[in-house]
Amino acid sequence: MKSLVNQLANYASYHRDRRNIYTHFIGIPLIVYALVVLLSRPSFTLSAELTLTPATLVVVISCVYYLFLSLSLGLVMTVLMAFALLGAAPLAALPWAQWLGWGVGLFLIGWVFQFIGHYFEGKKPAFVDDLIGLIIGPLFVVVELLFMLGLYKDLKAEVEQIAGKVR
């Protein structure tokens, strides 16, 4: 498994234009939330007390991965993903057509923002070359926000040393 710095620097190399990063602040959360909404409706009853959804499984696996990369950032991602799960439940409980409409609609709107950002960047999305970019994208957005707040300065310097500065 690549280190946190290597994962973020690789992803960042596709995202050095500030406008692209800003569109990702909207697009990636919409996509993640939409996926959680869509994966929250199917469920598997394991016992009278335990029902699992694909969303729960995907969130747990993602958060474990984030925790392996960085305990502190993994905890931040775990909290955010827990909120996504909680926020998805009301939409997943809607009638079928409304649930699907919200899920697919938010997913498509998120991707529109992504592609607008990559138009500004002049580069393809990172996941085209490396599918791990699909799981690193949400972490990247959180880390970029933390960088803007003046946090994780050493991590920012390491990422920028490899990927270059945001322009």
DSSP file with accessible surface (Angstrom, degrees, kcal/mol):
  #  RESIDUE AA STRUCTURE BP1 BP2  ACC     N-H-->O    O-->H-N    N-H-->O    O-->H-N    TCO  KAPPA ALPHA  PHI   PSI    X-CA   Y-CA   Z-CA
    1    1 A M              0   0  148      0, 0.0     2,-0.1     0, 0.0     0, 0.0   0.000 360.0 360.0 360.0 132.6    0.0    0.0    0.0
    2    2 A K        -     0   0   96      1,-0.1     0, 0.0     2,-0.1     0, 0.0  -0.348 360.0-102.1 -68.4 154.7    1.3    3.4   -0.9
    3    3 A S     >  -     0   0   59      1,-0.1     4,-2.8    -2,-0.1     5,-0.2  -0.207  30.6-104.5 -72.0 166.5    1.9    6.0    1.8
    4    4 A L  H  > S+     0   0   24     65,-0.4     4,-2.9     1,-0.2     5,-0.3   0.931 122.4  50.0 -55.7 -47.9   -0.5    8.8    2.6
    5    5 A V  H  > S+     0   0   21      1,-0.2     4,-3.1     2,-0.2     5,-0.3   0.931 111.8  47.4 -61.2 -45.0    1.9   11.3    1.0
    6    6 A N  H  > S+     0   0   80      2,-0.2     4,-2.4     1,-0.2    -1,-0.2   0.910 113.5  48.0 -64.4 -41.4    2.3    9.2   -2.2
    7    7 A Q  H  X S+     0   0    8     -4,-2.8     4,-2.2     2,-0.2    -2,-0.2   0.943 116.7  42.3 -63.5 -48.5   -1.5    8.7   -2.5
    8    8 A L  H  X S+     0   0    1     -4,-2.9     4,-3.3    -5,-0.2    -2,-0.2   0.902 114.7  50.5 -67.4 -39.8   -2.2   12.4   -2.0
    9    9 A A  H  X S+     0   0    2     -4,-3.1     4,-1.9    -5,-0.3    -1,-0.2   0.907 110.3  49.7 -65.7 -40.8    0.6   13.6   -4.2
   10   10 A N  H  < S+     0   0   49     -4,-2.4     4,-0.4    -5,-0.3    -2,-0.2   0.950 116.2  42.0 -62.0 -47.3   -0.4   11.3   -7.0
   11   11 A Y  H >< S+     0   0   14     -4,-2.2     3,-1.6     1,-0.2    -2,-0.2   0.923 112.5  54.9 -64.4 -43.1   -4.0   12.5   -6.8
   12   12 A A  H >< S+     0   0    0     -4,-3.3     3,-2.5     1,-0.3    -1,-0.2   0.814  92.9  70.3 -61.8 -30.5   -2.9   16.1   -6.4
   13   13 A S  T 3< S+     0   0   38     -4,-1.9    -1,-0.3     1,-0.3     3,-0.2   0.745 101.4  46.6 -62.6 -18.8   -0.8   15.9   -9.6
   14   14 A Y  T <  S+     0   0   31     -3,-1.6    -1,-0.3    -4,-0.4    -2,-0.2   0.378 114.3  52.0 -94.5  -0.6   -4.1   15.8  -11.5
   15   15 A H    <   +     0   0    0     -3,-2.5    -1,-0.2    -4,-0.1    -2,-0.1  -0.560  59.5 122.2-140.9  70.3   -5.5   18.7   -9.4
   16   16 A R        +     0   0    6     -3,-0.2   151,-3.4    -2,-0.1     2,-0.5   0.557  51.5  92.2-108.6 -11.4   -3.2   21.7   -9.3
   17   17 A D  S >> S-     0   0   14    149,-0.2     4,-2.0     1,-0.1     3,-0.6  -0.753  72.0-141.9 -86.3 125.1   -5.6   24.3  -10.7
   18   18 A R  H 3> S+     0   0  105    149,-2.7     4,-2.6    -2,-0.5     5,-0.2   0.859 100.8  56.4 -55.2 -37.8   -7.4   26.1   -7.9
   19   19 A R  H 3> S+     0   0  125    148,-0.2     4,-2.2     1,-0.2    -1,-0.3   0.887 105.8  51.2 -63.8 -37.3  -10.7   26.2   -9.9
   20   20 A N  H <> S+     0   0    0     -3,-0.6     4,-1.8     2,-0.2    -1,-0.2   0.931 109.9  49.1 -64.4 -44.3  -10.5   22.4  -10.3
   21   21 A I  H  X S+     0   0    1     -4,-2.0     4,-1.3     1,-0.2    -2,-0.2   0.930 110.1  51.7 -62.1 -43.2  -10.1   21.9   -6.5
   22   22 A Y  H  X S+     0   0  111     -4,-2.6     4,-0.6     1,-0.2     3,-0.3   0.898 108.3  50.1 -62.2 -41.3  -13.0   24.2   -5.8
   23   23 A T  H >X S+     0   0   17     -4,-2.2     4,-3.2     1,-0.2     3,-0.8   0.862 106.9  56.7 -65.9 -29.9  -15.3   22.3   -8.1
   24   24 A H  H 3X S+     0   0    0     -4,-1.8     4,-1.7     1,-0.2    -1,-0.2   0.786  93.9  66.9 -70.2 -26.7  -14.2   19.1   -6.3
   25   25 A F  H 3< S+     0   0   50     -4,-1.3    -1,-0.2    -3,-0.3    -2,-0.2   0.776 116.2  27.9 -63.0 -24.6  -15.4   20.6   -3.0
   26   26 A I  H <X S+     0   0   79     -3,-0.8     4,-1.9    -4,-0.6    -2,-0.2   0.829 122.6  49.4 -97.9 -49.4  -18.9   20.4   -4.5
   27   27 A G  H  X S+     0   0    0     -4,-3.2     4,-2.5     1,-0.2     5,-0.2   0.914 109.2  47.9 -63.0 -48.5  -18.6   17.4   -6.9
   28   28 A I  H  X S+     0   0   12     -4,-1.7     4,-3.0     1,-0.2     5,-0.3   0.948 111.9  48.1 -66.0 -46.8  -16.9   14.8   -4.7
   29   29 A P  H  > S+     0   0   62      0, 0.0     4,-2.8     0, 0.0     5,-0.2   0.918 113.0  50.4 -59.8 -37.5  -19.2   15.3   -1.7
   30   30 A L  H  X S+     0   0   41     -4,-1.9     4,-2.7     2,-0.2    -2,-0.2   0.926 112.7  46.1 -63.4 -43.2  -22.2   15.1   -4.0
   31   31 A I  H  X S+     0   0   16     -4,-2.5     4,-2.6     2,-0.2     5,-0.2   0.937 114.4  46.9 -65.1 -46.6  -20.9   11.9   -5.6
   32   32 A V  H  X S+     0   0   26     -4,-3.0     4,-2.5     2,-0.2    -2,-0.2   0.948 114.8  46.6 -61.3 -47.7  -20.0   10.3   -2.3
   33   33 A Y  H  X S+     0   0   62     -4,-2.8     4,-2.9    -5,-0.3    -2,-0.2   0.925 111.7  51.6 -61.3 -43.1  -23.4   11.2   -0.8
   34   34 A A  H  X S+     0   0    0     -4,-2.7     4,-2.9    -5,-0.2    -1,-0.2   0.916 110.2  48.8 -60.6 -43.3  -25.2   10.0   -3.9
   35   35 A L  H  X S+     0   0   74     -4,-2.6     4,-2.5     2,-0.2    -1,-0.2   0.913 111.3  49.5 -64.0 -40.4  -23.4    6.6   -3.7
   36   36 A V  H  X S+     0   0    8     -4,-2.5     4,-0.8     2,-0.2    -2,-0.2   0.920 111.9  49.4 -65.0 -40.9  -24.2    6.3   -0.1
   37   37 A V  H >X S+     0   0    0     -4,-2.9     3,-0.9     1,-0.2     4,-0.6   0.957 113.6  45.5 -59.8 -50.1  -27.9    7.1   -0.8
   38   38 A L  H 3< S+     0   0   37     -4,-2.9     3,-0.5     1,-0.3    -2,-0.2   0.858 116.4  45.2 -64.8 -34.1  -28.1    4.5   -3.6
   39   39 A L  H 3< S+     0   0   57     -4,-2.5    16,-2.1    -5,-0.2    17,-0.3   0.493 100.8  70.6 -88.9  -2.7  -26.3    1.8   -1.6
   40   40 A S  H << S+     0   0   19     -3,-0.9    -1,-0.2    -4,-0.8    -2,-0.2   0.656  88.1  62.7 -86.8 -15.9  -28.4    2.5    1.5
   41   41 A R  S  < S+     0   0   85     -4,-0.6    -2,-0.1    -3,-0.5    -1,-0.1   0.944  86.9  70.6 -80.1 -48.9  -31.6    1.1    0.2
   42   42 A P  S    S-     0   0   58      0, 0.0     2,-0.3     0, 0.0    13,-0.3  -0.450  70.6-176.0 -65.8 142.6  -30.7   -2.6   -0.4
   43   43 A S        -     0   0   67     10,-0.2     2,-0.5    -2,-0.1    10,-0.2  -0.979  24.6-149.9-143.1 156.8  -30.3   -4.4    2.8
   44   44 A F  E     -A   52   0A 113      8,-3.3     8,-3.0    -2,-0.3     2,-0.7  -0.990  15.6-144.6-127.6 118.0  -29.3   -7.8    4.1
   45   45 A T  E     +A   51   0A 102     -2,-0.5     6,-0.3     6,-0.2     3,-0.1  -0.766  22.1 172.7 -86.1 116.5  -30.7   -9.1    7.4
   46   46 A L  E     -     0   0A 106      4,-2.8     2,-0.3    -2,-0.7     5,-0.2   0.759  69.2 -19.1 -92.5 -31.4  -28.1  -11.1    9.2
   47   47 A S  E >  S-A   50   0A  51      3,-1.8     3,-0.6     1,-0.0    -1,-0.3  -0.937  80.6 -81.9-159.6 178.7  -30.1  -11.5   12.4
   48   48 A A  T 3  S+     0   0   96     -2,-0.3     3,-0.1     1,-0.2    -1,-0.0   0.817 131.4  37.1 -60.6 -27.8  -33.1  -10.0   14.2
   49   49 A E  T 3  S+     0   0  168      1,-0.2     2,-0.5    -4,-0.0    -1,-0.2   0.549 111.7  63.4 -99.1 -11.5  -30.7   -7.3   15.5
   50   50 A L  E <   +A   47   0A  82     -3,-0.6    -4,-2.8     2,-0.0    -3,-1.8  -0.942  47.5 165.0-131.0 115.9  -28.4   -6.8   12.6
   51   51 A T  E     -A   45   0A  75     -2,-0.5     2,-0.3    -6,-0.3    -6,-0.2  -0.994  17.4-163.4-122.7 130.5  -29.2   -5.5    9.1
   52   52 A L  E     -A   44   0A  41     -8,-3.0    -8,-3.3    -2,-0.4    -2,-0.0  -0.869   4.7-159.7-114.1 150.4  -26.5   -4.4    6.8
   53   53 A T     >  -     0   0   22     -2,-0.3     4,-1.9   -10,-0.2     3,-0.2  -0.866  33.8-114.7-117.8 158.2  -26.5   -2.3    3.6
   54   54 A P  H  > S+     0   0   26      0, 0.0     4,-2.7     0, 0.0     5,-0.2   0.877 117.9  60.3 -57.0 -33.0  -24.0   -2.1    0.9
   55   55 A A  H  > S+     0   0    1    -16,-2.1     4,-2.8   -13,-0.3     5,-0.2   0.924 103.1  49.4 -61.2 -44.2  -23.4    1.5    2.0
   56   56 A T  H  > S+     0   0   45    -17,-0.3     4,-2.7    -3,-0.2    -1,-0.2   0.930 112.4  47.8 -61.4 -43.6  -22.4    0.4    5.4
   57   57 A L  H  X S+     0   0   80     -4,-1.9     4,-2.6     2,-0.2     5,-0.2   0.929 113.4  46.6 -64.5 -44.7  -20.0   -2.1    4.0
   58   58 A V  H  X S+     0   0   71     -4,-2.7     4,-2.6     2,-0.2    -2,-0.2   0.919 113.7  48.8 -64.4 -42.6  -18.4    0.4    1.6
   59   59 A V  H  X S+     0   0    8     -4,-2.8     4,-2.9    -5,-0.2     5,-0.2   0.933 112.2  48.1 -64.3 -44.9  -18.1    3.1    4.3
   60   60 A V  H  X S+     0   0   81     -4,-2.7     4,-2.5    -5,-0.2     5,-0.2   0.949 113.6  46.6 -62.0 -46.9  -16.5    0.7    6.8
   61   61 A I  H  X S+     0   0  117     -4,-2.6     4,-2.1    -5,-0.2    -1,-0.2   0.933 114.4  48.3 -61.6 -43.5  -14.0   -0.6    4.2
   62   62 A S  H  X S+     0   0   15     -4,-2.6     4,-2.6    -5,-0.2    -2,-0.2   0.930 112.1  48.5 -62.2 -44.9  -13.2    3.0    3.1
   63   63 A C  H  X S+     0   0    8     -4,-2.9     4,-2.7     2,-0.2    -1,-0.2   0.882 108.5  53.1 -67.5 -37.3  -12.8    4.2    6.6
   64   64 A V  H  X S+     0   0   66     -4,-2.5     4,-2.0    -5,-0.2    -1,-0.2   0.932 110.2  49.2 -61.1 -42.6  -10.5    1.3    7.5
   65   65 A Y  H  X S+     0   0   39     -4,-2.1     4,-1.7    -5,-0.2    -2,-0.2   0.940 111.3  48.4 -60.8 -47.0   -8.4    2.2    4.5
   66   66 A Y  H  X S+     0   0    4     -4,-2.6     4,-2.4     1,-0.2     8,-0.4   0.897 109.6  53.2 -60.9 -39.8   -8.3    5.9    5.6
   67   67 A L  H  < S+     0   0   58     -4,-2.7    -1,-0.2     7,-0.3    -2,-0.2   0.858 106.5  52.4 -64.6 -35.4   -7.3    4.9    9.1
   68   68 A F  H  < S+     0   0  152     -4,-2.0    -1,-0.2     1,-0.2    -2,-0.2   0.863 111.3  47.5 -67.2 -34.4   -4.4    2.8    7.8
   69   69 A L  H  < S-     0   0   22     -4,-1.7   -65,-0.4     1,-0.3     2,-0.3   0.902 136.4 -11.2 -71.5 -41.9   -3.2    5.8    5.8
   70   70 A S     X  -     0   0   21     -4,-2.4     4,-2.6    -5,-0.1    -1,-0.3  -0.864  52.8-148.4-162.5 124.8   -3.5    8.2    8.7
   71   71 A L  H  > S+     0   0  121     -2,-0.3     4,-2.2     2,-0.2     5,-0.2   0.951 101.4  43.5 -62.0 -48.9   -5.1    7.8   12.1
   72   72 A S  H  > S+     0   0   53      1,-0.2     4,-1.9     2,-0.2    -1,-0.2   0.943 119.7  40.7 -66.7 -46.3   -6.1   11.5   12.5
   73   73 A L  H  > S+     0   0    2      1,-0.2     4,-2.8     2,-0.2    -1,-0.2   0.872 112.9  56.6 -69.7 -33.8   -7.3   11.9    8.9
   74   74 A G  H  X S+     0   0    0     -4,-2.6     4,-2.4    -8,-0.4    -7,-0.3   0.886 106.2  50.0 -62.5 -38.1   -9.0    8.5    9.1
   75   75 A L  H  X S+     0   0   94     -4,-2.2     4,-2.3     2,-0.2    -1,-0.2   0.914 110.3  49.8 -67.1 -40.9  -10.9    9.6   12.1
   76   76 A V  H  X S+     0   0   55     -4,-1.9     4,-2.4     1,-0.2    -2,-0.2   0.945 113.0  46.8 -60.6 -46.4  -12.0   12.8   10.4
   77   77 A M  H  X S+     0   0    4     -4,-2.8     4,-3.0     1,-0.2     5,-0.2   0.882 109.1  54.9 -64.5 -37.3  -13.1   10.7    7.4
   78   78 A T  H  X S+     0   0   49     -4,-2.4     4,-2.3     2,-0.2    -1,-0.2   0.927 109.3  46.9 -62.8 -43.4  -14.9    8.2    9.6
   79   79 A V  H  X S+     0   0   81     -4,-2.3     4,-2.2     2,-0.2    -2,-0.2   0.943 114.5  47.1 -62.7 -46.8  -17.0   11.0   11.2
   80   80 A L  H  X S+     0   0   80     -4,-2.4     4,-1.9     1,-0.2    -2,-0.2   0.911 113.0  48.2 -62.8 -42.0  -17.8   12.5    7.8
   81   81 A M  H  X S+     0   0   14     -4,-3.0     4,-2.4     2,-0.2    -1,-0.2   0.862 108.1  55.1 -68.8 -33.1  -18.8    9.2    6.3
   82   82 A A  H  X S+     0   0   45     -4,-2.3     4,-2.6    -5,-0.2    -1,-0.2   0.915 107.8  49.8 -64.1 -41.0  -20.9    8.4    9.4
   83   83 A F  H  X S+     0   0  135     -4,-2.2     4,-2.9     2,-0.2    -2,-0.2   0.883 108.3  53.4 -63.0 -38.1  -22.8   11.7    8.7
   84   84 A A  H  X S+     0   0   16     -4,-1.9     4,-1.6     2,-0.2    -2,-0.2   0.926 109.6  48.2 -61.9 -43.6  -23.2   10.6    5.1
   85   85 A L  H  X S+     0   0   40     -4,-2.4     4,-1.2     2,-0.2    -2,-0.2   0.931 114.1  45.9 -61.5 -46.4  -24.8    7.3    6.2
   86   86 A L  H  < S+     0   0  124     -4,-2.6     3,-0.3     1,-0.2    -2,-0.2   0.908 114.4  48.4 -63.5 -41.3  -27.1    9.1    8.7
   87   87 A G  H  X S+     0   0   30     -4,-2.9     4,-0.6     1,-0.2    -1,-0.2   0.744 107.5  56.2 -72.0 -21.9  -28.0   11.7    6.1
   88   88 A A  H  X S+     0   0    0     -4,-1.6     4,-2.6    -5,-0.2     3,-0.3   0.779  88.4  77.7 -79.5 -26.4  -28.7    9.1    3.4
   89   89 A A  H  X S+     0   0   54     -4,-1.2     4,-1.5    -3,-0.3    -1,-0.2   0.891  91.3  50.2 -55.7 -45.7  -31.2    7.1    5.5
   90   90 A P  H  4 S+     0   0   84      0, 0.0     4,-0.4     0, 0.0    -1,-0.2   0.907 114.2  45.1 -62.6 -37.9  -34.2    9.6    4.9
   91   91 A L  H >< S+     0   0   27     -4,-0.6     3,-1.2    -3,-0.3    -2,-0.2   0.883 110.0  54.6 -71.2 -36.5  -33.6    9.5    1.1
   92   92 A A  H 3< S+     0   0   12     -4,-2.6    -1,-0.2     1,-0.2    -3,-0.2   0.774 104.8  56.1 -66.3 -23.4  -33.2    5.8    1.1
   93   93 A A  T 3< S+     0   0   84     -4,-1.5    -1,-0.2    -5,-0.2    -2,-0.2   0.548  86.8 102.9 -86.4  -7.3  -36.6    5.5    2.8
   94   94 A L  S <  S-     0   0   47     -3,-1.2     5,-0.1    -4,-0.4     6,-0.1  -0.233  91.5 -74.2 -67.4 162.9  -38.4    7.5    0.1
   95   95 A P    >>  -     0   0   80      0, 0.0     4,-2.7     0, 0.0     3,-0.5  -0.237  56.2 -99.6 -54.2 152.7  -40.6    5.7   -2.4
   96   96 A W  H 3> S+     0   0  156      1,-0.3     4,-2.7     2,-0.2     5,-0.2   0.830 119.9  47.1 -47.3 -51.7  -38.5    3.9   -5.1
   97   97 A A  H 3> S+     0   0   68      1,-0.2     4,-2.5     2,-0.2    -1,-0.3   0.895 114.8  46.6 -64.3 -39.2  -38.7    6.5   -7.8
   98   98 A Q  H <> S+     0   0  103     -3,-0.5     4,-2.7     2,-0.2     5,-0.3   0.919 112.7  49.6 -68.9 -44.2  -37.9    9.4   -5.5
   99   99 A W  H  X S+     0   0   25     -4,-2.7     4,-2.6     2,-0.2     5,-0.2   0.950 115.5  43.7 -57.1 -49.1  -34.9    7.5   -3.9
  100  100 A L  H  X S+     0   0   55     -4,-2.7     4,-2.9    -5,-0.3     5,-0.4   0.909 112.6  52.6 -65.7 -40.9  -33.5    6.6   -7.3
  101  101 A G  H  X S+     0   0   46     -4,-2.5     4,-2.4    -5,-0.2     5,-0.2   0.931 112.8  43.8 -61.0 -45.8  -34.1   10.2   -8.7
  102  102 A W  H  X S+     0   0  134     -4,-2.7     4,-2.7     2,-0.2     5,-0.3   0.941 116.6  46.9 -63.5 -48.4  -32.3   11.8   -5.8
  103  103 A G  H  X S+     0   0    0     -4,-2.6     4,-2.0    -5,-0.3    -2,-0.2   0.955 118.9  38.0 -61.3 -51.5  -29.4    9.3   -5.9
  104  104 A V  H  X S+     0   0   60     -4,-2.9     4,-2.7    -5,-0.2     5,-0.2   0.912 116.6  53.2 -68.8 -40.5  -28.9    9.4   -9.6
  105  105 A G  H  X S+     0   0   28     -4,-2.4     4,-2.5    -5,-0.4     5,-0.2   0.939 111.5  44.1 -60.8 -48.3  -29.5   13.1   -9.8
  106  106 A L  H  X S+     0   0   26     -4,-2.7     4,-2.5    -5,-0.2    -1,-0.2   0.895 112.8  53.6 -63.7 -38.4  -27.0   14.0   -7.2
  107  107 A F  H  X S+     0   0   61     -4,-2.0     4,-2.0    -5,-0.3    -2,-0.2   0.941 111.5  44.4 -61.2 -47.8  -24.5   11.6   -8.7
  108  108 A L  H  X S+     0   0  102     -4,-2.7     4,-2.1     2,-0.2    -2,-0.2   0.907 112.4  51.0 -66.5 -41.2  -24.8   13.2  -12.1
  109  109 A I  H  X S+     0   0   84     -4,-2.5     4,-2.0    -5,-0.2    -1,-0.2   0.922 109.0  53.0 -62.2 -41.7  -24.6   16.8  -10.8
  110  110 A G  H  X S+     0   0    0     -4,-2.5     4,-2.0     1,-0.2    -1,-0.2   0.918 109.1  48.4 -58.6 -43.6  -21.5   15.8   -8.9
  111  111 A W  H  X S+     0   0   43     -4,-2.0     4,-2.7     2,-0.2     5,-0.2   0.846 105.3  58.3 -69.8 -30.7  -19.9   14.5  -12.0
  112  112 A V  H  X S+     0   0   85     -4,-2.1     4,-2.3     1,-0.2    -1,-0.2   0.954 108.0  47.0 -60.6 -46.0  -20.8   17.6  -13.9
  113  113 A F  H  X S+     0   0   63     -4,-2.0     4,-2.3     1,-0.2    -2,-0.2   0.911 111.3  52.4 -60.6 -41.4  -18.8   19.6  -11.4
  114  114 A Q  H  X S+     0   0    8     -4,-2.0     4,-2.2     1,-0.2    -2,-0.2   0.929 111.1  45.1 -60.1 -48.0  -15.9   17.2  -11.6
  115  115 A F  H  X S+     0   0  114     -4,-2.7     4,-1.6     2,-0.2    -1,-0.2   0.846 110.0  54.6 -70.8 -31.3  -15.7   17.5  -15.4
  116  116 A I  H  X S+     0   0   75     -4,-2.3     4,-1.9    -5,-0.2    -1,-0.2   0.946 109.6  49.1 -62.2 -45.1  -16.0   21.3  -15.3
  117  117 A G  H  X S+     0   0    0     -4,-2.3     4,-2.3     1,-0.2    -2,-0.2   0.911 110.3  49.3 -60.4 -42.2  -13.0   21.3  -12.9
  118  118 A H  H  X>S+     0   0   11     -4,-2.2     4,-2.2     1,-0.2     5,-0.9   0.780 104.5  59.4 -73.3 -22.1  -11.0   19.0  -15.2
  119  119 A Y  H  <5S+     0   0  191     -4,-1.6    -1,-0.2     2,-0.2    -2,-0.2   0.939 108.9  44.5 -64.1 -47.0  -11.8   21.2  -18.1
  120  120 A F  H  <5S+     0   0   74     -4,-1.9    -2,-0.2     1,-0.2    -1,-0.2   0.901 115.8  48.0 -60.4 -42.5  -10.1   24.1  -16.2
  121  121 A E  H  <5S-     0   0   12     -4,-2.3    -1,-0.2    -5,-0.2    -2,-0.2   0.830  97.9-139.7 -68.1 -35.9   -7.2   21.8  -15.2
  122  122 A G  T  <5 +     0   0   66     -4,-2.2     2,-0.3     1,-0.3    -3,-0.2   0.704  67.6 102.0  79.6  18.0   -6.7   20.5  -18.7
  123  123 A K  S   <S-     0   0   94     -5,-0.9    -1,-0.3  -109,-0.2    -2,-0.2  -0.955  74.9-108.2-132.5 155.3   -6.2   16.9  -17.4
  124  124 A K        -     0   0  107     -2,-0.3     5,-0.1     1,-0.1    -9,-0.0  -0.314  52.4 -81.6 -72.9 160.8   -8.2   13.8  -17.1
  125  125 A P    >   -     0   0   13      0, 0.0     3,-1.4     0, 0.0     4,-0.5  -0.312  39.0-119.0 -62.1 149.1   -9.5   12.7  -13.7
  126  126 A A  G >> S+     0   0    2      1,-0.3     4,-1.5     2,-0.2     3,-1.3   0.839 108.0  65.8 -60.6 -35.8   -7.0   10.7  -11.6
  127  127 A F  G 34 S+     0   0   56      1,-0.3    -1,-0.3     2,-0.2     7,-0.1   0.722  85.9  72.5 -65.6 -17.4   -9.1    7.5  -11.5
  128  128 A V  G <4 S+     0   0   79     -3,-1.4    -1,-0.3     1,-0.2     3,-0.2   0.897 111.1  29.3 -62.1 -36.7   -8.7    7.1  -15.2
  129  129 A D  T <4 S+     0   0   85     -3,-1.3     2,-0.3    -4,-0.5    -1,-0.2   0.678 137.9  20.8 -93.5 -23.2   -5.0    6.1  -14.6
  130  130 A D    ><  -     0   0   49     -4,-1.5     3,-2.4     1,-0.1    -1,-0.3  -0.844  61.5-153.6-152.6 109.6   -5.4    4.6  -11.2
  131  131 A L  T >  S+     0   0  125     -2,-0.3     3,-2.1     1,-0.3     4,-0.4   0.723  90.8  76.8 -60.2 -20.1   -8.7    3.4   -9.8
  132  132 A I  T >> S+     0   0   52      1,-0.3     4,-2.0     2,-0.2     3,-1.3   0.762  77.4  78.0 -62.7 -19.2   -7.5    4.1   -6.2
  133  133 A G  H <> S+     0   0    6     -3,-2.4     4,-2.2     1,-0.3    -1,-0.3   0.781  80.9  66.9 -59.1 -25.3   -8.2    7.7   -7.1
  134  134 A L  H <4 S+     0   0   94     -3,-2.1    -1,-0.3    -4,-0.2    -2,-0.2   0.845 109.6  34.4 -66.8 -31.6  -11.9    6.9   -6.5
  135  135 A I  H <> S+     0   0   34     -3,-1.3     4,-0.7    -4,-0.4    -2,-0.2   0.756 117.4  53.4 -92.4 -25.6  -11.3    6.4   -2.8
  136  136 A I  H  X S+     0   0    1     -4,-2.0     4,-3.2     1,-0.2     5,-0.2   0.824  92.5  75.5 -77.9 -28.7   -8.5    9.0   -2.4
  137  137 A G  H  X S+     0   0    2     -4,-2.2     4,-2.2     1,-0.2     5,-0.2   0.905  95.6  46.0 -50.9 -52.2  -10.7   11.8   -3.9
  138  138 A P  H  > S+     0   0   18      0, 0.0     4,-1.9     0, 0.0    -1,-0.2   0.920 115.0  48.0 -60.8 -39.5  -12.9   12.3   -0.8
  139  139 A L  H  X S+     0   0    1     -4,-0.7     4,-2.9     1,-0.2     5,-0.2   0.919 108.9  54.8 -64.6 -41.8   -9.8   12.3    1.4
  140  140 A F  H  X S+     0   0    2     -4,-3.2     4,-3.0     1,-0.2     5,-0.2   0.914 106.7  50.4 -58.0 -44.6   -8.1   14.8   -1.0
  141  141 A V  H  X S+     0   0   13     -4,-2.2     4,-2.1    -5,-0.2    -1,-0.2   0.928 112.8  46.1 -62.2 -44.1  -11.0   17.2   -0.7
  142  142 A V  H  X S+     0   0   23     -4,-1.9     4,-2.5     2,-0.2    -2,-0.2   0.935 114.0  48.4 -64.2 -44.7  -10.9   17.1    3.1
  143  143 A V  H  X S+     0   0    2     -4,-2.9     4,-2.8     1,-0.2    -2,-0.2   0.914 109.3  52.5 -64.3 -42.0   -7.1   17.4    3.2
  144  144 A E  H  X S+     0   0   11     -4,-3.0     4,-2.2    -5,-0.2    -1,-0.2   0.907 109.9  49.3 -61.6 -39.0   -7.2   20.4    0.8
  145  145 A L  H  X S+     0   0   88     -4,-2.1     4,-1.5    -5,-0.2    -2,-0.2   0.933 111.0  49.3 -64.5 -43.3   -9.8   22.1    3.1
  146  146 A L  H  <>S+     0   0   24     -4,-2.5     5,-2.7     1,-0.2    -2,-0.2   0.895 109.3  52.7 -62.8 -38.3   -7.6   21.4    6.1
  147  147 A F  H ><5S+     0   0   10     -4,-2.8     3,-1.9     1,-0.2    -1,-0.2   0.920 107.1  52.0 -60.8 -44.2   -4.6   22.9    4.2
  148  148 A M  H 3<5S+     0   0   78     -4,-2.2    -1,-0.2     1,-0.3    -2,-0.2   0.800 105.7  55.6 -63.8 -27.7   -6.6   26.0    3.4
  149  149 A L  T 3<5S-     0   0  116     -4,-1.5    -1,-0.3    -5,-0.1    -2,-0.2   0.385 123.6-106.9 -83.7   1.9   -7.3   26.3    7.2
  150  150 A G  T < 5S+     0   0   35     -3,-1.9     3,-0.3     1,-0.3    -3,-0.2   0.611  78.0 130.2  84.9  14.2   -3.6   26.2    7.8
  151  151 A L      < +     0   0   87     -5,-2.7    -1,-0.3     1,-0.2     5,-0.1  -0.585  58.1  24.0 -98.8 161.2   -3.5   22.7    9.2
  152  152 A Y     >  +     0   0   75     -2,-0.2     4,-2.6    -3,-0.1    -1,-0.2   0.889  67.8 166.4  55.1  46.3   -1.2   19.8    8.3
  153  153 A K  H  > S+     0   0  150     -3,-0.3     4,-2.4     1,-0.2     5,-0.2   0.877  72.1  51.2 -60.8 -39.5    1.5   22.2    7.0
  154  154 A D  H  > S+     0   0  134      2,-0.2     4,-2.2     1,-0.2    -1,-0.2   0.917 111.0  48.0 -65.7 -41.9    4.1   19.5    6.9
  155  155 A L  H  > S+     0   0   15      2,-0.2     4,-2.7     1,-0.2     5,-0.2   0.926 110.7  52.0 -63.4 -42.7    1.9   17.2    4.9
  156  156 A K  H  X S+     0   0   75     -4,-2.6     4,-2.9     1,-0.2     5,-0.2   0.929 109.3  49.6 -59.2 -44.8    1.1   20.0    2.5
  157  157 A A  H  X S+     0   0   56     -4,-2.4     4,-1.9     1,-0.2    -1,-0.2   0.905 111.8  48.4 -62.8 -41.3    4.8   20.7    2.0
  158  158 A E  H  X S+     0   0   92     -4,-2.2     4,-1.2     2,-0.2    -1,-0.2   0.916 113.4  46.6 -65.4 -42.8    5.5   17.0    1.3
  159  159 A V  H  X S+     0   0    3     -4,-2.7     4,-3.3     1,-0.2     3,-0.5   0.937 114.1  47.7 -65.0 -44.9    2.6   16.8   -1.2
  160  160 A E  H  X S+     0   0   32     -4,-2.9     4,-1.9     1,-0.2    -1,-0.2   0.814 103.8  61.3 -68.6 -28.5    3.5   20.0   -3.0
  161  161 A Q  H  < S+     0   0  165     -4,-1.9    -1,-0.2    -5,-0.2    -2,-0.2   0.878 117.8  30.4 -63.6 -34.0    7.2   18.9   -3.2
  162  162 A I  H  < S+     0   0  100     -4,-1.2    -2,-0.2    -3,-0.5    -1,-0.2   0.904 133.4  28.8 -89.4 -47.2    6.0   16.0   -5.3
  163  163 A A  H  < S-     0   0   20     -4,-3.3    -3,-0.2     1,-0.2    -2,-0.2   0.667 106.4-118.3 -93.0 -18.6    2.9   17.3   -7.1
  164  164 A G     <  -     0   0   30     -4,-1.9    -1,-0.2    -5,-0.4    -2,-0.1  -0.187  40.2 -57.0  97.2 165.4    3.8   21.0   -7.3
  165  165 A K        -     0   0  149      1,-0.1     2,-0.2    -2,-0.1    -8,-0.0  -0.424  56.3-100.6 -80.3 155.4    2.0   24.0   -5.8
  166  166 A V              0   0   21     -2,-0.1  -149,-0.2  -149,-0.1    -1,-0.1  -0.514 360.0 360.0 -71.2 137.5   -1.7   24.9   -6.5
  167  167 A R              0   0  148   -151,-3.4  -149,-2.7    -2,-0.2  -148,-0.2  -0.789 360.0 360.0-118.6 360.0   -2.0   27.6   -9.0
